[in-house]
Amino acid sequence: MSTATATSTKRTIVERLTKSWLYIGLIGIGVVSFVRIVTDTDDLTGAGTIRAAIIATCPILAAALGGLWAERAGVVNIGLEGQMILGTWGAAFFTYHYGPWVGIIGAAILGLVGGLLHAIATVTFGVDHIVSGVAINLIGAGAATYLAEAVFPDYEGGGPRQLNGLEAPTQITIPGVSDLAKDVADRHWFFVSDVASFIQALTTNISSLSLVMFALVVVSAVVLWRTSFGLRLRSCGENPQAAETLGVNVYLYKYIAVLISGALAGIGGGFLALVSSSGFSTGQTGGRGYIGLAAMIFGNWRPGGLLAGALTFGYTDSLRLRDTQSVHALLLLVALGLLAFAAFRAVRKQVRGALVVAVIGVVVMVWFLATDSVPREFTVMTPYITTLFVLALGAQRLRMPAADGKSYRRGSAG
């Protein structure tokens, strides 16, 4: 195959994927718009809700990307939560002294240290990946708590468990576009106003760090799937013995992947400290490292899929900050989604799975029709229930890297 033909084929694949995601996005907005009108819940697609969803999505997205890099090289990184915790402290410390962007670099460095510990344990010494990851989580939480108690009480706005008043990264507003989008969104038209709400959220006081987070998805996709470096790294997660026979330094690639994984998780922790809130507090990750892993699995170890998963979890997480009526409207959205998924599986002749999903969809629909609201306690659990729910539905279509989590020793290719 000539270079020109190969380039043309890649461009065709990219164009098809772009169109597919565009169609999925438009259909999704249309369904949400329909639910908004039926339930008379404008908050469901309000610019405030979308802005909150973006803020909730970014830390989860960072953890998911971190998991993607590690697992594509064959290393399960359960330690993402601990690396995020280290990132929150790093962001607070360096931001206090040098400003927010140095703070993000500091968060990445602290997360990278956590990744280095995990790589030494799993790659060099062959420790079980789950055991090492749990240890990293405990070490990260303990280290951040100790460092906070030792350092932050002497700082202005600091204490043994927090450091408040930190400078945030620059926010971006696009004049004209923002105002026009708000005017259209306030008219509450079907579909058009919902699209305008998205545009308003993306052009009004959006954190520059949020844009960096979404750009990292594109960078990761290009590096892992469009470069020889990415091909070698992914080969280490599929068949490291075969990669070794072709001259790939498997240990080196695994180390690089896990270090990048830890750095990304650290950046996610930095986002929590500087954008999601105005300061550091112990325990502020709230399990987002684990939710990031769930988003990665939901996305079938692919950048586009994990982005969809992170947006799903971020959106449900943002709704719990609104009134309970929005969460009640979400029940109708979930029911319609389940019934559509059941129809899809039925078309593919997966009858048993289609019936199970359809029954769950009917139960959720009955719940929506029989009630006017949901308990406030349920709204707090929404993102975690969504995590379990999505993974349960998507479990049958998943395909992890073949050597993910498996021990590898140099020379085992024989």
C-alpha positions in Angstrom: 0.0 0.0 0.0 1.4 3.4 -1.0 1.9 6.2 1.5 -0.8 8.3 -0.2 -3.3 5.4 -0.1 -2.5 4.8 3.6 -3.0 8.5 4.4 -6.3 8.6 2.5 -7.5 5.5 4.4 -6.6 7.1 7.8 -8.4 10.3 6.8 -11.5 8.3 5.7 -11.5 6.5 9.1 -11.2 9.8 11.0 -13.9 11.4 9.0 -16.3 8.5 9.6 -15.5 8.5 13.4 -16.1 12.3 13.5 -19.4 12.0 11.7 -20.5 9.1 13.9 -19.8 11.1 17.1 -21.5 14.1 15.6 -24.6 12.1 14.8 -24.6 10.6 18.3 -24.2 14.0 19.9 -27.0 15.5 17.9 -29.3 12.6 18.7 -28.4 12.8 22.3 -29.2 16.5 22.5 -32.5 15.9 20.7 -33.5 13.3 23.2 -32.5 15.5 26.2 -34.4 18.4 24.6 -37.5 16.2 24.3 -37.3 15.2 28.0 -36.8 18.8 29.0 -40.0 19.9 27.2 -42.1 16.9 28.4 -41.0 17.4 32.1 -40.9 21.2 31.9 -37.4 21.1 33.5 -35.4 23.8 31.8 -32.5 23.2 34.3 -31.8 19.9 32.6 -30.0 21.6 29.7 -29.4 25.1 31.3 -26.0 26.7 30.7 -25.4 26.5 34.5 -26.0 22.8 34.5 -23.7 22.2 31.5 -21.0 24.4 33.0 -21.2 22.4 36.3 -21.1 19.2 34.2 -17.9 20.3 32.5 -16.3 21.1 35.8 -17.5 17.7 37.3 -16.3 15.9 34.1 -12.7 17.1 33.9 -11.2 15.4 37.0 -12.9 12.1 36.0 -11.7 12.6 32.5 -8.1 13.1 33.7 -8.3 9.9 35.8 -9.8 8.0 32.9 -7.0 9.1 30.6 -4.5 8.1 33.2 -6.0 4.7 33.3 -6.0 4.4 29.5 -2.3 5.1 29.2 -1.4 2.6 31.9 -3.7 -0.2 30.8 -2.8 0.1 27.2 0.7 -0.8 28.3 -0.6 -3.7 30.3 -0.5 -2.1 33.8 -3.7 -1.8 35.9 -3.5 1.4 37.8 -6.0 1.2 40.7 -3.8 3.8 42.4 -5.3 6.7 40.4 -7.2 7.8 43.4 -4.1 8.1 45.5 -2.2 9.9 42.7 -5.1 12.4 42.4 -4.9 13.0 46.1 -1.2 13.8 45.8 -2.0 16.1 42.9 -4.4 18.1 45.1 -1.7 18.8 47.6 0.9 19.6 44.9 -1.5 22.0 43.2 -2.2 23.8 46.4 1.5 24.1 47.5 2.9 25.3 44.2 0.0 27.6 43.4 0.4 29.3 46.7 4.0 30.1 45.9 4.1 30.4 42.1 0.6 30.7 40.6 -1.9 28.3 39.1 -0.1 27.0 36.1 3.0 26.1 38.1 0.5 24.6 40.5 -0.8 22.3 37.8 2.8 21.3 36.9 3.4 20.6 40.6 0.2 18.5 40.7 1.4 16.5 37.7 4.8 16.0 39.4 3.3 14.7 42.6 1.0 12.4 40.6 4.0 11.2 38.6 5.8 10.3 41.9 2.8 8.1 42.7 3.0 6.6 39.3 6.7 5.9 39.7 6.1 4.0 42.9 3.4 1.9 41.2 5.7 1.3 38.2 8.6 0.2 40.5 6.3 -2.2 42.3 4.5 -3.7 39.3 7.0 -3.5 36.5 10.3 -4.0 38.2 9.4 -6.2 41.1 6.3 -7.9 39.7 3.9 -7.0 42.6 0.3 -7.7 41.9 -1.2 -4.6 40.2 -4.3 -4.5 42.5 -2.2 -4.8 45.7 0.2 -2.1 44.5 -2.7 0.2 43.5 -4.4 -0.1 46.9 -1.1 0.6 48.6 -0.6 3.7 46.4 -4.1 4.9 47.4 -3.3 4.5 51.1 0.2 6.1 50.7 -1.3 9.1 48.7 -4.0 9.8 51.3 -1.6 9.5 54.2 1.1 11.6 52.6 -1.3 14.4 51.6 -2.8 14.5 55.1 0.7 14.5 56.7 2.0 17.2 54.4 -1.1 19.4 54.9 -0.8 19.2 58.7 3.0 19.9 58.5 3.0 22.8 56.0 -0.4 24.5 55.5 -1.1 25.8 59.1 1.6 28.4 58.6 0.1 29.8 55.4 -2.5 32.5 55.1 -5.9 30.8 54.7 -4.4 27.5 55.6 -5.0 24.9 58.3 -4.2 21.3 59.1 -6.8 20.0 56.7 -7.2 22.8 54.1 -5.6 25.7 52.2 -8.2 28.2 50.9 -8.1 31.3 48.6 -5.9 29.8 45.9 -5.7 31.6 42.5 -7.6 29.8 39.7 -6.5 29.4 36.1 -7.8 32.1 33.7 -11.4 31.9 32.6 -12.3 32.6 29.0 -15.4 34.4 27.6 -16.0 35.0 23.9 -18.0 38.3 23.7 -20.8 38.4 21.2 -21.0 34.6 20.8 -21.7 34.2 24.5 -24.4 36.9 24.5 -26.1 35.6 21.3 -26.1 32.0 22.7 -27.7 33.2 25.9 -30.4 35.0 24.1 -31.3 31.9 22.1 -31.1 29.6 25.1 -33.4 31.8 27.1 -36.2 31.2 24.5 -36.4 27.5 25.4 -37.0 26.3 21.9 -36.8 22.6 21.1 -33.2 21.5 20.2 -32.0 24.9 19.1 -32.1 26.4 22.6 -30.4 23.3 23.9 -27.5 23.6 21.4 -27.3 27.3 22.3 -27.0 26.4 26.0 -24.0 24.2 25.2 -22.4 27.0 23.2 -23.1 29.5 26.0 -21.5 27.2 28.5 -18.4 26.7 26.3 -18.0 30.5 25.6 -18.8 32.0 29.0 -16.4 31.9 31.9 -15.0 28.5 31.0 -11.7 27.6 32.7 -8.7 27.5 30.4 -7.7 24.3 32.2 -11.0 22.7 31.1 -10.0 23.3 27.5 -6.6 21.7 28.2 -8.3 18.7 29.7 -10.3 18.1 26.5 -7.3 18.8 24.4 -5.4 16.0 26.2 -8.0 13.5 24.9 -7.2 14.4 21.4 -3.4 14.3 22.1 -3.7 10.9 23.7 -5.7 9.5 20.8 -3.2 10.8 18.3 -0.1 9.6 20.2 -1.5 6.2 21.1 -3.1 5.4 17.7 -1.3 7.5 15.1 2.4 7.2 16.0 4.9 4.4 16.1 5.5 5.2 19.7 1.9 4.5 20.5 1.9 1.3 18.5 4.9 0.0 20.5 3.3 1.0 23.8 0.0 -0.7 22.9 1.9 -3.8 21.8 3.2 -4.0 25.4 -0.4 -4.3 26.6 -1.4 -6.9 24.0 1.6 -9.2 23.8 4.7 -8.0 25.5 6.6 -11.2 24.6 6.0 -10.7 20.9 7.0 -7.0 21.3 10.2 -8.0 23.0 11.2 -10.3 20.1 10.7 -7.2 17.8 13.2 -5.2 19.8 10.8 -3.2 21.9 12.1 -2.3 25.4 8.9 -3.4 27.2 10.0 -2.3 30.7 10.8 1.2 29.4 7.4 1.6 27.6 5.5 0.3 30.7 7.4 2.8 32.9 6.6 5.7 30.5 3.0 4.8 30.4 2.5 4.5 34.2 4.4 7.8 34.8 2.2 9.6 32.3 -0.8 7.9 33.9 0.2 9.2 37.3 0.9 12.7 36.0 -2.6 12.8 34.3 -4.3 11.7 37.6 -2.3 14.4 39.4 -3.5 17.0 37.0 -7.1 15.8 37.7 -6.4 16.4 41.4 -5.0 19.9 40.6 -8.3 20.6 38.7 -10.2 19.7 41.9 -8.2 22.1 44.0 -8.1 25.0 41.7 -11.2 24.9 39.5 -13.8 22.7 41.2 -13.1 24.5 44.4 -11.0 27.5 45.5 -8.6 25.5 47.6 -7.2 22.2 48.9 -9.0 20.0 51.5 -8.2 16.5 52.6 -10.4 13.9 51.0 -11.7 16.1 48.3 -11.2 13.6 45.5 -14.4 11.7 46.7 -13.6 8.5 44.8 -13.2 10.2 41.4 -10.2 8.1 40.6 -12.3 5.0 40.8 -15.1 6.7 38.7 -12.4 7.6 36.2 -11.5 3.9 35.9 -15.2 3.1 35.4 -15.4 5.7 32.6 -12.4 4.1 30.9 -13.9 0.7 31.1 -17.2 2.0 29.9 -15.3 3.5 27.0 -13.8 0.2 26.1 -10.3 1.5 26.6 -10.7 4.0 23.8 -10.3 7.8 24.1 -13.7 8.7 22.5 -15.5 6.1 24.6 -14.0 7.2 27.9 -14.8 10.9 27.0 -18.5 9.8 26.6 -18.3 7.9 29.9 -16.7 10.9 31.8 -19.3 13.2 30.4 -22.1 10.9 31.5 -20.8 10.6 35.0 -20.0 14.4 35.2 -23.5 15.3 34.0 -25.2 13.1 36.6 -22.9 14.4 39.2 -23.8 18.0 38.3 -27.5 17.3 38.5 -27.3 16.5 42.2 -26.2 20.1 42.8 -29.5 21.3 41.2 -33.0 20.6 42.5 -34.5 17.1 42.8 -36.9 17.8 39.9 -33.9 17.6 37.5 -33.0 14.2 38.9 -36.6 13.1 38.5 -36.5 14.2 34.9 -33.3 12.2 34.5 -35.4 9.0 35.2 -37.3 9.5 32.0 -34.1 10.1 30.1 -32.6 6.9 31.5 -35.8 4.9 30.7 -35.8 6.1 27.1 -32.1 5.3 26.8 -32.6 1.8 28.2 -35.5 1.0 25.9 -33.5 2.3 22.9 -30.6 0.1 23.9 -32.9 -2.9 24.3 -34.2 -2.3 20.8 -30.6 -2.1 19.5 -29.8 -5.4 21.1 -32.9 -7.0 19.8 -32.0 -6.0 16.2 -28.6 -7.7 16.8 -30.5 -10.8 17.9 -29.3 -10.6 21.5 -32.8 -11.5 22.7 -32.0 -12.4 26.3 -29.9 -9.2 26.9 -32.6 -7.1 25.2 -35.3 -8.5 27.4 -33.3 -7.8 30.6 -32.6 -4.2 29.5 -36.2 -3.7 28.4 -37.5 -4.8 31.8 -35.2 -2.5 33.6 -36.2 0.3 31.3 -39.9 -0.3 32.0 -39.3 -0.4 35.8 -37.5 3.0 35.6 -40.3 4.4 33.4 -42.9 3.2 35.9 -40.9 4.8 38.7 -40.9 8.1 36.8 -44.7 8.0 36.1 -45.6 7.0 39.6 -43.6 9.7 41.4 -43.3 13.5 41.3 -39.8 13.7 42.8 -36.9 11.7 44.1 -35.5 11.7 47.7 -32.7 14.2 48.2 -30.6 11.3 49.6 -30.9 9.5 46.2 -29.5 12.6 44.3 -26.3 12.4 46.3 -25.8 8.8 45.2 -26.6 9.5 41.5 -23.0 9.5 40.1 -22.1 6.3 41.9 -25.3 4.5 40.9 -24.7 5.6 37.4 -21.2 4.1 37.5 -22.5 0.7 38.5 -25.4 0.9 36.2 -23.4 1.7 33.1 -20.8 -0.9 33.7 -23.4 -3.6 34.3 -25.0 -2.8 30.9 -21.8 -2.5 29.0 -20.0 -5.5 30.4 -20.7 -7.8 27.5 -19.1 -5.6 24.8 -15.9 -4.9 26.6 -12.5 -6.0 25.3 -9.5 -5.0 27.5 -5.9 -5.3 26.3 -5.0 -9.0 26.2 -2.0 -8.7 28.6 -3.6 -6.1 30.9 -2.7 -6.8 34.5 -0.5 -9.8 33.7 3.0 -10.2 35.0 5.8 -9.8 32.5 9.5 -10.8 33.0 12.2 -9.8 30.5 13.3 -12.9 28.5 10.0 -14.7 28.9 9.6 -14.7 25.1 11.7 -17.7 25.1 
